[in-house]
């Protein structure tokens, strides 16, 4: 985990919640700090959604806790039963993310044993923390998942490019290769999380801009292509070096990987509008990929014990090339096509 804006904003939200609680002379201000920690979200949409959901579930939890406190006082068994009921209700309402903070509210309200003024104070502290986190998240360094996604795409590609270019030649040290590959996997997972935020915002907004839809389609394919590239590395590591190869075949595989990674680099440059239209002919690569597969099959024909392993590696590389070709076509359309229906159909694939 690296230090980022969200960590900083969490600390500021906690500080703000504590100051407001003390300014209002509310007892146990730590409750508002806990609420602020729970309420900090990675996007503006999720912050707003979390705020609304917490308002509903916290209110419901506080009411149930107040009633239970009047009837059962603060008996441990009663507290546990109310927590179970609240969890069931949150899950039924599909608000599972709010369970943690709602249970905190339930417990602190039941502590009051039916004293409604005391319970109201505890409930107010939770709301102060939620509102503090929401305001800080919106006003101070608001999350920009799109900008983060685009910058991380390039850095993730650079990580994969290094591994791809040294995978067959086996020039990089094994421990370094494993560490870099683990970093690549973490980066792709992080990209997946950021894409989910972008997709979530685009789908939940009633009138998302057409440009947002086009971006989302291309981003989705960028992510798929990176995943396929990682699968190539997995296949090389698991199958290629367990097969008997000639120096000529090593060079042949290495050259094909170089072509693939070079095309990937060019397509990213084209997306950023740094290349001339039509400068990347990915269809030629697919034709070369067909010849590549045929050559591998012919070579492996005389070595049936290694045929399956080499074919798995070659087919994984072919699939990576296919996804690159699809990404290239999407980028071409991105710069010249304004057919909204077409882009929406691509997004659903």
C-alpha positions as CSV (number, residue, x, y, z in Angstrom):
1,X,0.0,0.0,0.0
2,X,1.3,3.5,-0.9
3,X,0.5,6.8,0.6
4,X,-2.2,8.6,-1.3
5,X,-4.9,11.3,-1.2
6,X,-7.4,8.9,0.4
7,X,-5.2,8.3,3.4
8,X,-4.7,12.0,3.9
9,X,-8.4,12.7,3.5
10,X,-9.3,10.1,6.1
11,X,-7.1,11.7,8.6
12,X,-8.5,15.2,7.9
13,X,-12.1,13.8,8.0
14,X,-11.4,12.2,11.4
15,X,-10.0,15.5,12.7
16,X,-13.0,17.5,11.4
17,X,-15.4,15.1,12.9
18,X,-13.7,15.3,16.3
19,X,-13.6,19.1,16.2
20,X,-17.3,19.4,15.3
21,X,-18.2,16.9,18.1
22,X,-16.2,18.9,20.6
23,X,-17.6,22.2,19.4
24,X,-21.2,20.9,19.9
25,X,-20.1,19.6,23.3
26,X,-21.1,16.0,22.5
27,X,-19.8,13.2,24.7
28,X,-17.8,10.3,23.3
29,X,-16.6,12.1,20.1
30,X,-14.5,9.1,19.2
31,X,-17.7,7.6,17.7
32,X,-17.8,10.3,15.0
33,X,-14.1,9.6,14.3
34,X,-14.9,5.9,13.8
35,X,-17.8,6.8,11.5
36,X,-15.6,9.1,9.4
37,X,-13.1,6.2,8.9
38,X,-15.8,3.9,7.7
39,X,-17.4,6.5,5.4
40,X,-14.4,7.5,3.3
41,X,-15.0,6.1,-0.2
42,X,-12.8,5.8,-3.4
43,X,-15.2,7.8,-5.7
44,X,-17.7,10.7,-5.5
45,X,-20.5,8.5,-6.6
46,X,-19.8,5.9,-3.9
47,X,-19.4,8.6,-1.3
48,X,-22.9,9.9,-2.2
49,X,-24.4,6.4,-2.4
50,X,-22.8,5.5,0.9
51,X,-24.1,8.7,2.5
52,X,-27.7,7.9,1.5
53,X,-27.4,4.2,2.4
54,X,-25.9,5.0,5.8
55,X,-28.6,7.6,6.5
56,X,-31.2,4.9,6.0
57,X,-29.6,2.0,7.8
58,X,-28.2,4.0,10.7
59,X,-31.7,5.6,11.3
60,X,-33.3,2.1,11.2
61,X,-30.6,0.6,13.4
62,X,-30.9,3.5,15.9
63,X,-34.7,3.1,16.1
64,X,-34.5,-0.7,16.6
65,X,-31.7,-0.2,19.2
66,X,-33.7,2.4,21.1
67,X,-36.8,0.2,21.2
68,X,-34.7,-2.8,22.2
69,X,-33.0,-0.7,24.9
70,X,-36.4,0.3,26.3
71,X,-37.6,-3.3,26.5
72,X,-34.4,-5.3,27.3
73,X,-32.0,-2.6,28.6
74,X,-28.4,-3.2,27.5
75,X,-28.3,-7.0,28.1
76,X,-25.5,-8.6,26.0
77,X,-27.9,-11.2,24.6
78,X,-30.3,-8.4,23.5
79,X,-27.5,-6.4,21.9
80,X,-26.4,-9.5,19.9
81,X,-29.9,-10.3,18.7
82,X,-30.5,-6.7,17.5
83,X,-27.2,-6.9,15.7
84,X,-28.3,-10.1,13.9
85,X,-31.6,-8.5,12.9
86,X,-29.9,-5.3,11.6
87,X,-27.4,-7.4,9.5
88,X,-30.3,-9.3,8.0
89,X,-32.2,-6.1,7.1
90,X,-29.1,-4.5,5.6
91,X,-28.5,-7.6,3.4
92,X,-32.1,-7.7,2.4
93,X,-31.9,-4.0,1.4
94,X,-28.7,-4.8,-0.5
95,X,-26.7,-2.4,1.6
96,X,-24.1,-4.8,2.9
97,X,-21.4,-2.1,2.8
98,X,-23.1,-0.2,5.6
99,X,-23.3,-3.0,8.1
100,X,-20.1,-2.2,10.0
101,X,-21.0,1.4,10.9
102,X,-24.6,0.6,11.5
103,X,-23.7,-2.0,14.1
104,X,-21.5,0.6,15.8
105,X,-24.6,2.8,16.0
106,X,-26.7,0.0,17.3
107,X,-24.3,-0.9,20.1
108,X,-23.7,2.7,21.3
109,X,-27.4,3.5,21.2
110,X,-28.3,0.3,23.2
111,X,-25.7,1.3,25.7
112,X,-28.1,4.2,26.6
113,X,-30.6,1.6,27.8
114,X,-33.6,3.4,26.4
115,X,-32.6,7.0,27.3
116,X,-33.7,8.6,24.1
117,X,-31.7,11.9,24.6
118,X,-28.5,9.9,25.2
119,X,-29.3,7.6,22.2
120,X,-29.9,10.7,20.0
121,X,-26.5,12.1,20.9
122,X,-24.8,8.8,20.0
123,X,-26.7,8.7,16.7
124,X,-25.8,12.3,15.9
125,X,-22.1,11.5,16.4
126,X,-22.3,8.8,13.7
127,X,-24.0,11.2,11.3
128,X,-21.3,13.9,12.0
129,X,-18.6,11.4,11.0
130,X,-20.4,10.3,7.8
131,X,-21.0,13.9,6.7
132,X,-17.5,15.0,7.6
133,X,-16.0,12.2,5.4
134,X,-18.4,13.0,2.6
135,X,-17.6,16.7,2.5
136,X,-13.8,16.1,2.7
137,X,-14.0,13.5,-0.1
138,X,-15.9,15.9,-2.3
139,X,-14.1,19.2,-1.6
140,X,-10.5,18.1,-1.0
141,X,-8.7,16.3,-3.8
142,X,-11.9,14.7,-5.2
143,X,-11.2,11.2,-6.6
144,X,-10.4,11.1,-10.3
145,X,-10.5,7.4,-11.2
146,X,-10.4,8.1,-15.0
147,X,-7.1,10.0,-14.7
148,X,-5.7,7.4,-12.3
149,X,-6.7,4.6,-14.7
150,X,-5.1,6.2,-17.8
151,X,-1.8,6.9,-16.0
152,X,-1.7,3.4,-14.6
153,X,-2.4,1.8,-17.9
154,X,0.9,3.1,-19.3
155,X,2.9,2.1,-16.2
156,X,1.4,-1.4,-16.1
157,X,2.2,-1.8,-19.8
158,X,5.8,-0.8,-19.1
159,X,6.0,-3.5,-16.5
160,X,4.6,-6.1,-18.8
161,X,6.8,-5.0,-21.7
162,X,10.0,-5.6,-19.7
163,X,8.8,-9.1,-18.7
164,X,7.6,-10.0,-22.2
165,X,10.8,-8.9,-23.9
166,X,13.0,-11.0,-21.5
167,X,10.6,-14.0,-21.0
168,X,12.0,-16.2,-23.8
169,X,15.6,-14.9,-23.8
170,X,15.7,-15.6,-20.0
171,X,18.0,-12.7,-19.4
172,X,16.4,-11.4,-16.3
173,X,17.2,-13.0,-12.9
174,X,14.5,-15.4,-11.7
175,X,13.9,-13.7,-8.4
176,X,13.6,-10.3,-10.2
177,X,11.3,-11.8,-12.8
178,X,9.0,-13.3,-10.0
179,X,8.9,-10.0,-8.2
180,X,8.2,-8.0,-11.3
181,X,5.5,-10.4,-12.3
182,X,3.9,-10.1,-8.9
183,X,3.9,-6.4,-9.2
184,X,2.3,-6.7,-12.7
185,X,-0.5,-8.9,-11.2
186,X,-1.1,-6.3,-8.5
187,X,-1.2,-3.5,-11.0
188,X,-3.7,-5.3,-13.2
189,X,-5.9,-6.0,-10.1
190,X,-5.7,-2.3,-9.1
191,X,-6.7,-1.4,-12.7
192,X,-9.7,-3.7,-12.5
193,X,-10.8,-2.0,-9.3
194,X,-10.5,1.4,-10.9
195,X,-12.4,0.3,-14.0
196,X,-15.3,-1.0,-11.8
197,X,-15.5,2.5,-10.3
198,X,-15.6,4.1,-13.8
199,X,-18.2,1.6,-15.0
200,X,-20.3,2.0,-11.8
201,X,-20.4,5.8,-12.3
202,X,-21.2,5.6,-16.0
203,X,-24.0,3.1,-15.5
204,X,-25.6,4.8,-12.5
205,X,-25.7,8.3,-14.0
206,X,-29.0,8.8,-15.7
207,X,-27.5,10.8,-18.6
208,X,-23.9,9.7,-19.0
209,X,-22.0,11.6,-21.7
210,X,-21.4,9.8,-25.0
211,X,-17.7,10.5,-24.7
212,X,-17.7,8.6,-21.4
213,X,-19.3,5.6,-23.0
214,X,-16.6,5.6,-25.8
215,X,-13.8,5.9,-23.2
216,X,-15.3,3.0,-21.2
217,X,-15.4,0.7,-24.1
218,X,-11.7,1.3,-25.0
219,X,-10.6,1.1,-21.3
220,X,-12.4,-2.2,-20.9
221,X,-10.5,-3.6,-23.9
222,X,-7.2,-2.2,-22.7
223,X,-7.7,-4.1,-19.4
224,X,-8.6,-7.3,-21.3
225,X,-5.5,-7.0,-23.4
226,X,-3.2,-6.6,-20.4
227,X,-4.8,-9.6,-18.8
228,X,-4.1,-11.6,-22.0
229,X,-0.5,-10.4,-21.9
230,X,-0.1,-11.6,-18.4
231,X,-1.5,-15.0,-19.5
232,X,1.2,-15.2,-22.1
233,X,3.8,-14.8,-19.3
234,X,2.1,-17.5,-17.3
235,X,2.1,-19.9,-20.2
236,X,5.8,-19.2,-21.0
237,X,6.7,-19.8,-17.3
238,X,4.6,-23.0,-16.9
239,X,5.1,-24.7,-20.3
240,X,7.7,-23.2,-22.6
241,X,10.8,-24.0,-20.5
242,X,9.6,-27.5,-19.8
243,X,9.8,-28.2,-23.5
244,X,12.8,-29.1,-25.6
245,X,13.6,-26.2,-28.0
246,X,16.2,-25.3,-30.5
247,X,18.0,-21.9,-30.5
248,X,16.1,-21.2,-33.7
249,X,12.7,-21.8,-32.1
250,X,13.7,-19.6,-29.1
251,X,14.5,-16.8,-31.5
252,X,11.3,-17.3,-33.4
253,X,9.1,-17.1,-30.2
254,X,11.2,-14.1,-29.0
255,X,10.6,-12.2,-32.3
256,X,6.9,-12.9,-32.2
257,X,6.7,-11.5,-28.6
258,X,8.6,-8.5,-29.7
259,X,6.1,-7.8,-32.5
260,X,3.2,-8.2,-30.1
261,X,4.6,-5.9,-27.5
262,X,5.5,-3.3,-30.1
263,X,2.0,-3.4,-31.5
264,X,0.6,-2.9,-28.0
265,X,2.9,0.1,-27.5
266,X,1.8,1.6,-30.9
267,X,-1.9,1.2,-30.1
268,X,-1.5,3.0,-26.8
269,X,0.3,5.8,-28.6
270,X,-2.5,5.9,-31.2
271,X,-5.1,6.2,-28.5
272,X,-3.3,9.3,-27.1
273,X,-3.4,10.6,-30.7
274,X,0.4,10.6,-31.1
275,X,0.4,8.5,-34.3
276,X,-1.1,9.1,-37.7
277,X,-4.3,7.2,-38.6
278,X,-3.6,3.9,-40.3
279,X,0.0,3.7,-39.0
280,X,-0.6,0.5,-37.2
281,X,-1.7,-2.4,-39.4
282,X,-2.7,-5.0,-36.9
283,X,-4.3,-7.2,-39.6
284,X,-0.8,-8.0,-40.9
285,X,0.1,-9.2,-37.4
286,X,-2.8,-11.7,-37.4
287,X,-1.6,-13.1,-40.7
288,X,1.9,-13.5,-39.3
289,X,0.3,-15.1,-36.2
290,X,-1.3,-17.7,-38.4
291,X,2.0,-18.5,-39.9
292,X,3.6,-18.5,-36.5
293,X,1.1,-21.1,-35.2
294,X,1.7,-23.3,-38.3
295,X,5.4,-23.1,-37.8
296,X,5.1,-24.2,-34.1
297,X,2.9,-27.1,-35.0
298,X,5.3,-28.3,-37.7
299,X,8.2,-28.0,-35.3
300,X,6.3,-29.9,-32.5
301,X,5.2,-32.6,-34.9
302,X,8.5,-34.4,-34.4
303,X,8.3,-34.0,-30.6
304,X,4.8,-35.3,-29.6
305,X,5.8,-35.2,-25.8
306,X,6.3,-31.4,-26.1
307,X,3.6,-30.6,-28.7
308,X,0.9,-29.8,-26.2
309,X,3.1,-27.4,-24.1
310,X,4.4,-25.5,-27.1
311,X,0.9,-25.3,-28.6
312,X,-0.5,-23.8,-25.4
313,X,2.1,-21.1,-25.4
314,X,1.6,-20.3,-29.1
315,X,-2.2,-20.2,-28.8
316,X,-2.0,-17.9,-25.8
317,X,0.2,-15.6,-27.8
318,X,-2.2,-15.8,-30.7
319,X,-5.1,-14.8,-28.3
320,X,-3.1,-11.9,-27.0
321,X,-2.5,-10.8,-30.6
322,X,-6.3,-11.1,-31.3
323,X,-7.1,-8.9,-28.4
324,X,-4.5,-6.3,-29.6
325,X,-6.1,-6.3,-33.0
326,X,-9.5,-5.7,-31.5
327,X,-8.1,-2.9,-29.3
328,X,-6.6,-1.3,-32.4
329,X,-9.9,-1.4,-34.2
330,X,-11.6,0.2,-31.2
331,X,-9.1,2.9,-31.0
332,X,-9.5,3.6,-34.8
333,X,-13.3,3.9,-34.3
334,X,-12.7,6.0,-31.2
335,X,-11.1,8.7,-33.2
336,X,-13.5,8.7,-36.1
337,X,-16.9,7.1,-35.1
338,X,-19.7,8.9,-33.4
339,X,-22.3,6.1,-33.6
340,X,-23.5,6.0,-30.0
341,X,-25.6,2.8,-30.6
342,X,-22.4,1.0,-31.8
343,X,-20.4,2.0,-28.8
344,X,-23.2,0.9,-26.4
345,X,-23.4,-2.5,-28.1
346,X,-19.6,-2.9,-27.7
347,X,-19.9,-2.0,-24.0
348,X,-22.3,-4.8,-23.4
349,X,-20.0,-7.5,-24.9
